[in-house]
């Protein structure tokens, strides 16, 4: 099994960082790391996203696992991998993109929602499947999917909060993906990094408690 995937699952929380500016994201990444969230995804909708990945890795090194999200095609996946992305996440299933990631030995987590899409992603070579969006269905949907697909690692994303993290893990998720509920935009804009670190700490704790 890919060691980066093991790290992702062990950590239990994938922070999804997206912003209109890349300037504050390095400080956000440091705050997340301080709070114990060490798997960080920078969405490709962020300006200079690949530069952010490099900056964070240069600053924090092996303390964090850095990847990219919102990857829609194989060309973007390859560019991210060459830049240093350690995992690739997508909101959709693109077999060509998955194939590129497998070729380079990079963890790939495509997005799916229906049972057919989840199986298609897995059969295409996914390391795990991002179940997206889960904001309208909640933890029960993960439990429902794990019934026919106990072998497929699922990472619910969208609407995951500190309060629901434990329920998602107990429902069978191997990890959770969290964006705005983890990285408070107001706190980030005001430089209140301790708020982000504390939220990260609570979410990581929720994962650990649910796994006991």
C-alpha positions in Angstrom: 0.0 0.0 0.0 1.2 3.5 -0.9 2.8 5.0 2.3 1.3 8.4 1.6 -2.1 6.8 1.6 -1.4 5.2 4.9 -0.4 8.7 6.3 -3.6 10.1 4.9 -5.8 7.5 6.5 -3.8 7.5 9.8 -4.3 11.3 10.1 -8.0 10.9 9.5 -8.6 14.5 8.3 -7.9 16.0 4.9 -8.0 19.8 5.0 -9.4 21.3 1.8 -7.8 24.7 1.3 -9.4 27.1 -1.3 -9.1 30.8 -1.5 -9.1 33.7 -3.9 -5.6 34.5 -2.8 -2.6 32.3 -2.1 -0.8 34.7 0.2 -2.5 33.6 3.4 -2.5 29.9 2.7 1.0 29.2 4.0 0.0 30.6 7.4 -3.2 28.5 7.3 -1.2 25.4 6.6 1.0 26.1 9.5 -2.0 26.6 11.8 -3.5 23.3 10.6 -0.3 21.5 11.2 -0.1 22.9 14.7 -3.6 21.5 15.3 -2.6 18.1 14.1 -4.1 18.1 10.6 -1.1 17.1 8.5 -2.8 16.2 5.2 -3.6 19.3 3.2 -5.2 19.7 -0.2 -4.9 22.9 -2.1 -7.6 23.2 -4.7 -6.6 24.0 -8.3 -9.2 26.9 -8.2 -6.7 28.7 -6.0 -4.5 31.2 -7.8 -0.9 29.8 -8.1 -2.0 26.6 -6.5 1.1 24.7 -7.4 3.3 27.4 -6.0 1.4 27.1 -2.7 2.1 23.4 -2.6 5.8 24.1 -3.1 5.9 26.9 -0.5 4.3 24.7 2.1 6.5 21.8 1.5 9.6 24.0 1.5 8.5 25.5 4.9 7.1 22.4 6.6 8.8 19.6 4.8 7.8 16.1 5.9 5.5 17.4 8.7 2.7 17.6 6.1 1.4 15.6 3.2 0.6 18.1 0.4 -1.7 17.4 -2.5 -4.0 19.2 -4.9 -7.8 19.1 -5.4 -10.4 20.0 -8.0 -8.3 18.2 -10.6 -10.4 17.5 -13.7 -8.0 16.1 -16.3 -4.8 14.1 -16.7 -2.8 17.1 -17.9 -3.4 19.0 -14.6 -2.7 15.9 -12.6 0.7 15.4 -14.3 1.6 19.0 -13.8 0.8 18.8 -10.1 2.7 15.6 -9.6 5.8 17.0 -11.3 5.5 20.0 -9.1 5.6 17.9 -6.0 1.9 17.1 -5.2 1.9 13.9 -3.0 -1.8 13.1 -3.8 -4.5 14.2 -6.3 -8.2 14.7 -5.5 -11.0 15.2 -8.0 -14.7 15.9 -7.6 -15.4 13.5 -10.5 -14.3 10.2 -12.0 -11.9 10.6 -14.9 -10.2 7.3 -15.7 -7.4 9.0 -17.7 -6.5 11.2 -14.8 -6.5 8.2 -12.5 -4.3 6.3 -14.9 -1.7 9.1 -14.9 -1.6 9.1 -11.1 -1.1 5.4 -11.0 1.7 5.7 -13.6 3.5 8.0 -11.3 2.7 6.1 -8.1 0.7 9.1 -6.7 -2.3 8.6 -4.4 -5.5 9.4 -6.3 -8.9 10.1 -4.8 -11.6 10.7 -7.4 -15.0 12.0 -6.4 -18.3 10.1 -6.8 -21.7 10.1 -5.3 -23.9 7.3 -6.6 -23.1 3.6 -6.0 -22.4 3.2 -9.7 -19.9 6.1 -9.7 -18.2 4.8 -6.5 -17.6 1.4 -8.1 -16.5 3.0 -11.4 -13.9 5.1 -9.5 -12.6 2.0 -7.6 -12.4 -0.2 -10.7 -10.5 2.6 -12.5 -7.8 2.4 -9.9 -8.6 4.8 -7.1 -6.8 4.5 -3.7 -10.0 5.8 -2.1 -13.2 7.5 -3.2 -14.2 11.0 -2.2 -18.0 10.9 -1.6 -19.1 14.3 -2.6 -21.1 16.2 -1.7 -22.2 14.7 1.7 -23.8 17.9 3.1 -27.3 16.8 2.1 -27.0 13.1 3.0 -24.9 12.9 6.2 -23.1 9.9 7.8 -26.0 7.4 7.1 -25.2 7.6 3.4 -21.6 6.4 4.1 -23.0 3.5 6.1 -25.3 2.7 3.3 -22.5 2.6 0.7 -20.2 0.5 3.0 -22.9 -2.2 2.9 -22.2 -3.3 -0.7 -18.7 -1.8 -0.8 -16.9 -2.8 2.4 -13.6 -3.0 0.5 -13.7 0.6 -0.8 -12.1 3.3 1.4 -14.5 6.3 1.4 -13.7 9.9 2.3 -16.9 12.0 2.8 -16.4 15.7 1.8 -18.8 18.6 1.9 -20.6 19.6 5.1 -18.3 17.7 7.4 -18.0 19.6 10.8 -16.3 19.0 14.1 -19.7 17.8 15.4 -20.3 15.3 12.6 -16.7 14.0 12.1 -17.0 11.2 14.6 -20.3 10.0 13.1 -18.8 9.8 9.6 -15.9 7.8 11.0 -18.2 5.4 12.9 -20.3 5.0 9.7 -17.2 3.6 7.9 -15.3 6.5 6.5 -11.5 6.0 6.4 -11.1 9.7 6.8 -13.0 13.0 6.3 -12.4 15.9 4.0 -13.2 19.4 5.5 -13.0 22.9 4.0 -14.8 25.9 5.3 -15.9 24.1 8.4 -12.2 23.6 9.3 -10.6 26.7 7.9 -12.7 29.6 9.1 -12.5 32.3 6.4 -13.0 35.2 8.9 -10.3 33.9 11.2 -7.9 33.5 8.2 -8.5 37.0 6.9 -7.9 38.4 10.4 -4.8 36.3 11.0 -6.4 34.5 14.0 -4.4 31.3 13.4 -5.1 29.9 16.8 -8.8 29.6 16.0 -7.9 27.4 12.9 -5.4 25.4 15.0 -8.0 24.7 17.7 -10.7 23.6 15.2 -8.1 21.3 13.6 -7.3 19.9 17.1 -11.0 19.2 17.8 -11.5 17.5 14.5 -8.5 15.2 14.9 -9.6 14.4 18.4 -13.1 13.5 17.1 -11.5 11.0 14.7 -9.5 9.4 17.4 -12.4 9.1 19.7 -14.6 7.6 17.0 -12.0 5.0 16.2 -11.7 3.7 19.7 
